[in-house]
Amino acid sequence: MCEQKVHIDTVKIRIMPKRTETIKTRVTKKEKKEIENYLEESGEFESKSRLVRVLLYRHINGNSQQDIQIDTDEIKSAVDDGMDELKIGLNKIEEKIADIEQAVKTSDEISRLANDIYNEMLVLDDSIDKEFETIQDFEKIGSTPEEEAALTGSAKAFSDLFGEEEYTIRRALARANDMFPDVKFVTERDGMRRYYRDER
């Protein structure tokens, strides 16, 4: 087999955890094919880039001991990449913790809102005809915004009434459900919850 000659236009070698420098090399079609065949037959290298790096290090250092350094370098690179992912994960956890802390700080506000919503909920007591078992037995249309919110009993309805964001109302409704034993809810087919008070 004839001697292969590889012409290197530019050589920039920097051993870094993340490789940012490149070595541009031009080869003939035949040389490329021979390289690919060697990769397939030897099974030692997973890519042409890996093959070139290892052979260059061996040639420059005149021995095979550099392979150990290369492997260590790649392990360090993988660890650094893993640390980057870990940092991203930790940032997300910190954001969640901040949300929780904010929720705790506004706990009193949510409790007050829960109390206000409680006072506007539809009340089922002994004065209500027994055929009306839950809020689902009532029409959702009322003559005033307060009545309509009470008859609808949804987060959206109370959001419109109190001028608060719907997710804030959902938190307040969940709080009301915990605070007051007579607060009940039914779930519609579309997943919407309708809250009311059952004092019977």
C-alpha positions as semicolon CSV with decimal commas, in nm:
position;residue;x (nm);y (nm);z (nm)
1;M;0,000;0,000;0,000
2;C;0,135;0,340;-0,092
3;E;0,233;0,584;0,179
4;Q;-0,049;0,816;0,274
5;K;0,022;1,187;0,304
6;V;-0,207;1,410;0,502
7;H;-0,167;1,784;0,446
8;I;-0,259;1,990;0,751
9;D;-0,354;2,347;0,662
10;T;-0,366;2,481;1,016
11;V;-0,293;2,315;1,347
12;K;-0,432;2,452;1,670
13;I;-0,417;2,213;1,963
14;R;-0,551;2,318;2,299
15;I;-0,646;2,058;2,559
16;M;-0,959;2,193;2,720
17;P;-1,259;2,040;2,899
18;K;-1,469;2,159;2,607
19;R;-1,298;2,145;2,269
20;T;-1,344;2,471;2,081
21;E;-1,045;2,465;1,845
22;T;-1,047;2,286;1,508
23;I;-0,794;2,116;1,278
24;K;-0,889;2,136;0,911
25;T;-0,754;1,854;0,696
26;R;-0,806;1,773;0,329
27;V;-0,781;1,413;0,208
28;T;-0,854;1,232;-0,117
29;K;-1,163;1,016;-0,160
30;K;-0,941;0,710;-0,145
31;E;-0,777;0,825;0,179
32;K;-1,115;0,899;0,332
33;K;-1,239;0,553;0,236
34;E;-0,931;0,388;0,385
35;I;-0,980;0,584;0,708
36;E;-1,343;0,476;0,729
37;N;-1,247;0,112;0,660
38;Y;-0,984;0,127;0,933
39;L;-1,238;0,269;1,179
40;E;-1,481;-0,012;1,101
41;E;-1,223;-0,293;1,113
42;S;-1,028;-0,182;1,421
43;G;-1,327;-0,089;1,638
44;E;-1,084;0,112;1,851
45;F;-1,218;0,453;1,763
46;E;-1,582;0,562;1,758
47;S;-1,527;0,849;1,514
48;K;-1,281;1,000;1,269
49;S;-1,231;1,292;1,507
50;R;-1,132;1,056;1,787
51;L;-0,893;0,870;1,552
52;V;-0,722;1,192;1,443
53;R;-0,688;1,320;1,802
54;V;-0,536;0,997;1,932
55;L;-0,292;0,955;1,642
56;L;-0,182;1,319;1,667
57;Y;-0,117;1,289;2,041
58;R;0,074;0,962;1,989
59;H;0,285;1,112;1,714
60;I;0,360;1,435;1,903
61;N;0,452;1,258;2,225
62;G;0,624;0,959;2,066
63;N;0,453;0,700;2,287
64;S;0,113;0,554;2,375
65;Q;0,104;0,685;2,731
66;Q;-0,077;0,996;2,614
67;D;-0,388;0,783;2,559
68;I;-0,435;0,784;2,933
69;Q;-0,426;1,164;2,937
70;I;-0,677;1,178;2,653
71;D;-0,919;0,951;2,837
72;T;-0,882;1,160;3,153
73;D;-0,943;1,474;2,952
74;E;-1,261;1,331;2,803
75;I;-1,384;1,217;3,144
76;K;-1,324;1,569;3,280
77;S;-1,515;1,711;2,984
78;A;-1,806;1,476;3,050
79;V;-1,804;1,571;3,420
80;D;-1,804;1,940;3,330
81;D;-2,099;1,887;3,096
82;G;-2,280;1,697;3,371
83;M;-2,211;1,980;3,615
84;D;-2,364;2,226;3,369
85;E;-2,681;2,015;3,361
86;L;-2,676;1,994;3,741
87;K;-2,647;2,373;3,767
88;I;-2,947;2,413;3,538
89;G;-3,142;2,168;3,754
90;L;-3,042;2,351;4,072
91;N;-3,149;2,683;3,920
92;K;-3,491;2,537;3,845
93;I;-3,518;2,406;4,202
94;E;-3,422;2,747;4,337
95;E;-3,694;2,907;4,124
96;K;-3,948;2,660;4,262
97;I;-3,832;2,734;4,616
98;A;-3,871;3,106;4,545
99;D;-4,226;3,042;4,425
100;I;-4,302;2,847;4,742
101;E;-4,153;3,120;4,960
102;Q;-4,362;3,377;4,776
103;A;-4,670;3,160;4,829
104;V;-4,593;3,143;5,201
105;K;-4,547;3,519;5,218
106;T;-4,887;3,577;5,060
107;S;-5,058;3,308;5,266
108;D;-5,253;3,563;5,474
109;E;-5,372;3,736;5,157
110;I;-5,496;3,406;5,013
111;S;-5,672;3,325;5,337
112;R;-5,851;3,662;5,333
113;L;-5,951;3,605;4,971
114;A;-6,073;3,255;5,060
115;N;-6,290;3,407;5,332
116;D;-6,433;3,668;5,091
117;I;-6,515;3,398;4,834
118;Y;-6,671;3,184;5,108
119;N;-6,912;3,466;5,188
120;E;-7,018;3,484;4,820
121;M;-7,070;3,111;4,765
122;L;-7,409;2,955;4,704
123;V;-7,546;2,817;5,033
124;L;-7,751;2,500;5,046
125;D;-7,937;2,475;5,379
126;D;-8,268;2,346;5,510
127;S;-8,453;2,630;5,338
128;I;-8,356;2,491;4,998
129;D;-8,586;2,239;4,833
130;K;-8,446;1,888;4,885
131;E;-8,448;1,815;4,512
132;F;-8,158;2,057;4,476
133;E;-7,878;1,828;4,586
134;T;-7,571;2,014;4,460
135;I;-7,480;2,334;4,280
136;Q;-7,527;2,146;3,952
137;D;-7,904;2,157;4,004
138;F;-7,904;2,537;3,979
139;E;-7,899;2,754;3,667
140;K;-7,575;2,945;3,628
141;I;-7,748;3,270;3,540
142;G;-7,803;3,529;3,813
143;S;-7,942;3,881;3,809
144;T;-7,628;4,033;3,965
145;P;-7,255;3,956;3,929
146;E;-7,255;3,822;4,285
147;E;-7,546;3,588;4,217
148;E;-7,400;3,470;3,888
149;A;-7,064;3,394;4,054
150;A;-7,240;3,209;4,336
151;L;-7,456;3,003;4,099
152;T;-7,161;2,923;3,873
153;G;-6,918;2,855;4,156
154;S;-6,613;2,832;3,931
155;A;-6,268;2,988;3,960
156;K;-6,342;3,184;3,643
157;A;-6,667;3,323;3,786
158;F;-6,503;3,433;4,113
159;S;-6,206;3,569;3,917
160;D;-6,442;3,796;3,723
161;L;-6,619;3,898;4,043
162;F;-6,309;3,982;4,248
163;G;-6,085;4,099;3,964
164;E;-5,809;3,854;4,057
165;E;-5,607;3,619;3,839
166;E;-5,773;3,281;3,797
167;Y;-5,476;3,088;3,941
168;T;-5,495;3,308;4,254
169;I;-5,866;3,230;4,287
170;R;-5,792;2,857;4,249
171;R;-5,549;2,880;4,540
172;A;-5,807;3,067;4,745
173;L;-6,078;2,810;4,665
174;A;-5,845;2,528;4,768
175;R;-5,774;2,720;5,089
176;A;-6,148;2,770;5,151
177;N;-6,201;2,397;5,102
178;D;-5,942;2,336;5,376
179;M;-6,060;2,613;5,608
180;F;-6,435;2,554;5,602
181;P;-6,586;2,203;5,643
182;D;-6,909;2,306;5,469
183;V;-6,730;2,402;5,145
184;K;-6,790;2,137;4,879
185;F;-6,730;2,113;4,508
186;V;-6,846;1,908;4,213
187;T;-6,649;1,850;3,895
188;E;-6,805;1,906;3,556
189;R;-6,728;1,686;3,256
190;D;-6,484;1,944;3,125
191;G;-6,289;1,924;3,452
192;M;-6,416;2,257;3,588
193;R;-6,483;2,258;3,962
194;R;-6,791;2,433;4,098
195;Y;-6,771;2,530;4,465
196;Y;-7,060;2,587;4,706
197;R;-7,149;2,561;5,075
198;D;-7,358;2,274;5,206
199;E;-7,491;2,352;5,554
200;R;-7,761;2,085;5,565
